[in-house]
Amino acid sequence: MSNEFPQALTIAGSDSDGSAGMEADMNTFQRRNVHGMCVMTACVAGNSYGIQASHALPTDFVDQEFQSLAADFKIRASKTGMLADSPMIETVVKNYQKFDFGPLVLDPVIITKHGALLLEEEAFETLKQQLIPLATVITPNFYEAIKLTGIDIKNDDDTIQAAHILQEMGAKNVMLKGSHKPGEQTEVRDFVLLEDGSSFWLSEPYIETDRVNGTGDVLSACITAEIAKGTDIPTAIRIAKKFVTAAIANPIAVGHKYGPVNHLAKFQA
Ligand code: PXL
């Protein structure tokens, strides 16, 4: 027996309440029958009210985490989550280039839904120049896409243009998530632009709820898990969209305010 079981890696921050970050990624890997591993970049003290404190880990420790995993495992796909600052992005890029950890899913975690900054502003350029060119799939939400492309996304044409800009920056495949405007919309539409230039829209009903912590993490982790099992990219993206929709549509009573999505929700892939 050696190393054949699908293994996936999350390079991310730990979220103390388990709703997002590394913990959400690991839950998702488990749900998709993949063995999950983590390179922890930062730790966050938070709850359903928000984030109270966070610390980036020392980069030499992050180097060691990569080395320890590379010395033993066969990681078939990786994802990034919270990367905190420029030195951390540079450390991740250096290690990702040194070791073969499979295709990279880049969830460009910049700011939480409730306004906490998880990536320093001065690190945006490092992310754009060094990490986006390594991405097999990039999964920005609406606000992250605006920040990264400078396009003020107001309609489908703007969305399509922003996705093409992200591809020109070096990401092979783009899943650009639609906006969520309470009271103003009945569906959420995401745009997918694939490496071969083909594209499609994904649509699911908009669900009015405040239990949405961790949606982006679960989505990108699910895509990563599928890639680790050998699923093609468009199918991986479609499965991930179904998982996130089920996780939002079947809320659990955890916390007093902005609760987690339900990582245990049942769905048909
Ligand atoms: O969902 C974004 C996110 C990613 N990573 C960590 C987080 C959060 C949001 O709270 O805490 C560690």
Boltz pocket constraint, residues with backbone or C-beta under 6 A from the ligand:
constraints:
  - pocket:
      binder: B
      contacts: [[A, 12], [A, 13], [A, 14], [A, 15], [A, 20], [A, 21], [A, 22], [A, 42], [A, 44], [A, 46], [A, 51], [A, 81], [A, 82], [A, 109], [A, 111], [A, 112], [A, 118], [A, 213], [A, 214], [A, 215], [A, 216], [A, 217]]
      max_distance: 6.0
